[in-house]
Amino acid sequence: MLTNSDIKLILEKYSIGKLKSTGNVIKDDQISFSQTIKTSKGVFLLKIYRVFSNSTVEGLELVKFLDAKNFPTNNLILSKNGKTFIHFKNYKLSIFKFVNHKPKHNLNQQQVRELGKLLGRLHALTKNYNLSENKFGWKYFKQLTFKA
């Protein structure tokens, strides 16, 4: 999909160092393609969107908003000009800090409490955050989650 030369050009738009190597393909489906890249400043996830819509833009902007509020997110890296995604050739792509973790399946009671607090904080932070009104957009989500 992308050559090392392409990735080097992409990295010029970010402040995450010089390319050292490319790594594993993490995801390759109809929605996106994701691959790890190692730079002089760490390991990152390069995500190329095959499907890119207003909802994608809104989701990335929401992550940027939550990052600014010190809420834990998927570690989106902004471009040098503060954008959540860039255009490269015929692609739209984003870069994230790579976090190698395994999902937890059996949470203990304290972990469930902490997760509940985190979810409550997410709701408080996003209560007045406006996204589009498409059927599966933010308004739909708020109707499901903010009912009394």
ZIMOTA-V8189 format. One record per pair of residues at least 6 apart in sequence whose C-alpha atoms are under 6 Angstrom apart, sorted by the first residue. I is the first residue (numbers start at 1). J is the second residue. If there is no record, write none. Layout:
BEGIN
i->(I/I)
j->(J/J)
END
This chain:
BEGIN
i->(13/13/14/14/16/17/17/17/18/18/19/20/20/21/21/22/23/23/24/24/25/25/26/26/27/27/31/31/32/32/32/33/33/34/34/35/35/36/36/37/37/43/44/44/44/45/45/45/46/47/47/48/49/49/75/75/76/77/77/78/85/85/86/86/131/133)
j->(79/80/79/80/41/39/40/41/39/40/39/38/39/37/38/37/36/37/35/36/34/35/34/35/33/34/50/51/48/49/50/47/48/46/47/45/46/44/45/43/44/98/96/97/98/95/96/98/95/93/94/93/92/93/96/97/96/95/96/84/93/94/92/93/138/139)
END
